[in-house]
Amino acid sequence: MSTTVGVVGAGNMGSAFVRGWLRSADPELSILVYDVAEDRARDLACVDCVAVASSLEDLGRRSQFIVIVVKPKDTAGVLQELRPVLGGKVLISSAAGVTLEKIRSAAGPGPTLVRVMPNLGVELGEGVVAISPEPETPEDVVDSVQVLFESLGMVEVVSEELLDAVTAVSGSSIGFLALVLEAMEDGAVRVGMPRGTARSFVRQTAVAAALLLQRYPGSAADIKDQVASPGGTTIAGLAALEDGAVRGAFVRAIEAATERGRKLRDTGPRPVVE
């Protein structure tokens, strides 16, 4: 049975969703896109299986799943415009900090509500997608949402209270890790390696580390210990990192990002993680 997913918003995350679903090459999945910036929507429609909706109402009427991927400050307006056509739909919001309660207030009683918190890895089929359904959502609906996102990476159902932490761990952490890679690249340049070579080596090493971690379900410390030979280069570098309190700095980064998400949820304006 064919399924139509309507994506409202063709920015970084909305485009990542669409490209991720296209990668999966599911012949039963059709994608409909709407964005107030028509050029962004048309850019995605240049590939098979993606059509541009003429309006929000058009998208709502034609879609079984409606995925809202707009800035949090714009979410209420989008939902109010969609409200007349939401009856019987599954409405999925990725707006950081916009609670299920607030979504229900704007969307009305018609749709089934689910919040998701993804990261940009969904474009490559290697993302993280946390799903938080409204209480009392039928199990078969939750299952259908999980199936929809499974082709985009790891999918996990969590309570809504954990979504701020999810934002920090799987969304903001991409930025934290990018900072680490930039610093390692600069370190390689400082000890004499050409910039281009340093960049290639650091990025490929990051890929290797990620693949190794996928094979080891235990602590990341296991891999650290494997490469930290007594009196060797790795343990010398680790000692320097401990001198700089790097471990504690990353713990605090997760705490700070989570706390910031909570404050923005409660007070606004609310950000979107892209």
N, C-alpha and C positions, 0 to 999 in steps of 0.2 A: 504494500500500500504506500503510495507516494505521500511524502511529508513536505510541507512548505514551512520554512523558517523565515520569519521577517526580522531583519536586523535594522534597528533604528539608530543611526549614527555610523558614519563611515570614517571615523578618525583612526588613530593608531590601533586601539583595541578592537573596534568594530571590524576594521579591515583584517586584523589578525584572525578573528573568528572566521570570517568569510574564506580567507585563504586556507585556513586549517581545514575547514569542511571540504573545500575543493580538493585538497591533497588526499582526502580519504576516498575520493572518487565513488561515493555512494550513489548509485543510479536512482535510488528512491528518494533522494533528497534534493529539493529545489530551494533556492535562496532568493529572497526578495529584499531589496535594500532601499532605504530612504534616508536622505540627509538634506538638511536645509541648504547645504553647499552642494548644489547639483553636480558639479564637476567631480567631486569625490565619489559620489555614488556611481556616476557614469564610468569612472576609471575601473571600478570593480565589475561593472557589467560588460566589460570587454571580453570576458571569458565565458565559457559555456556554463549553463545552469544558474546564472545570476541575472536577475531582471531588476529594473528600477521601478519602484512604486511611484505612482503619480502624486500620491499624498499619503499622509499618515492613515487616513480613513481607508484608502485603497489597500495599504499594507495590512491593516488590521483585519479587514474583511477576507483577505486571501490567505492568511497565515494561520496555521494551527499553533505554532510556537512563536511568540513575539519577544525578541531579545532587545532590551533597552540598553544602549551603550552610548549615552550622552553624558555631558557633565552633570554632576549632581544638582547644581543649581537650576538646570533646565528640566530635570526629571518630572517635577510636578506638572509643568505646563504640557509636556508631551503626554503624560498619562491622562490629563483632563481632556485633551483633544481626542485621544483614542477611546476614552471611556464609553461612548455609545456603541462601539463595535467589539467590546471585550468579552461579551457573554460567551461562556464555554471555552475560552482560550486559556492557554498556559502562558502566563506573563512572567518573564525572567528579567530581572534587573541586575546589572553589574555596577550600579552607581555606589561608590564607596560612601558609607555613612548614612545612606538613606534607608531607614529601617522598614521592615515589613509593615509595621503599623502605619507609617507615613505613606507607603505605597498603597496600602488598602484604602486609606482615606482619600487619596487622589484618584484611584482606579475604580472605586466602587465595588459592589458585590459580585460583579460578573465573572472575573477570571480567577483561575488558580494562581497563587503567587509563589515565586521562588526567587531567592537572591543567590547570585553566584559571585565568586571572587576569583578571577583568572589572573594569569600573567601572560606576558607576550610570547612565551614559548608555545602557546596554542597554535600559532601560525605554522610551526614545524612539527606539530603532533607530539611535542615533548613538554607541554605546559602542565600547570597545576590548576585544577578547577575545584574550588570548594563550593558545595551546594548547601543552601540552607532553606528548606521549604517552610511555608507557614504551618503552624501547628494544625494537626488534623488533616493534613493533605493526604489523599489516598495513596497507598503504597504503589499502586500501578502507575500513578502519575509521576511520583518520585523516580521510579524505575525508568520511565520513558525519558525523563530529563537526564538521568545518568547515561543512558544509551546515546542520547544526542551528543553529549560532550566527550564520550569515551574515546572517540577518534582523535581528540585534541590533546590527549595526555592522561595524566593521573587524575582521577575524579574521586572526591571524598565528600560524604555527607557530614556536615558539622552543625552544631547549634549556632544560632545567630550571634550569640555572645562571643563566639570565637572569631568572628569575621575580621575584627580589627587586628587580631594577632596574625591571622592568615594574610592580611594585607601587608603586614610588616615582613613576615617570613618568606612569602613566595612572590610578593610584588616588589616591595621596597628593596628586598635583598638582592635583586638583580643589579640595582644601582650600587649596593655595597660591594658586591663581588666585582663589578666593573672597576670600582675604585682600587681594589686590591690588584687587579690585573694591570691597571695603569701604573701603579707604584712599582710592581715587579718589572715592568717594561723599562721604567726610568732607572731602576737599579741596574738592569743589564746594560743600559747605555752608559751609566756611570762607570762601570768596570770595563768599558771598551767595546761593547758589542754594537754594531750598526743598528740604527733604529728599526729598519725594516726587518732585519733578522730577529731582533729582540721581540718585536711584535708577533712574528710568526711563531717563534718558539714558545712564547708565553701562552698564546691562544691555543696552540695545539696541546700544550701541557694541560691546560684547563679542560679541554675536551677529554683527554686521557683520564684525568682525575675523576671527571663526572662518570665516565664509563666504568671505571674501577669501583666507584661507589655504588653503582647500580648492581654490581655483582656481590657486594658485601652488605647484607642487611643489618649488620651490627654497627657499632660506633665507628665514626670516621677516624677516631683515634687509632683503630686497628691498622689502617693504611698508613697513618703517620708513623706508627711504631715500626712498620715494615721497612720504611725508607730511612729511619733514624738510626744509623749504625753507631756503635760506641766510638766516641772520639772523631766522628766523621763530619762532613760538611753540613748535612741536614741538621744535626743536633746543635751545631754552632749557630746556624741561622735561627733555629727555634729559640735558643737562649736569647738572641738579640730581640726577637719578637716578644718574648716574655718580659724582657727588660723594659720594653715600650708599652707594656700592659695592653697588648693588642687583643688578647682574649677577652678581657674585661670591657674593652672599647666596643667589641662586637655585641656582647651581651647588652650593653647599654644602648647600642643602636637599635636593637630589636625592641627593647623596652620603650625607648623614646618614640619610635615610629608607631608602636601600638598605642601609647598614651596620647599621641597627637591625633591619631585616628578617632579615639574615643571623644576627645574634646571637640573635634570638628563635627562629629556625629551629633553631639549634644548642643552645640552652639552655632555651627555653620559660620562662614560658607564652607561647603564640603568639596574636597578635591576628588579627582578621578585619577587612578593609578594607571599610567600608560608608559 
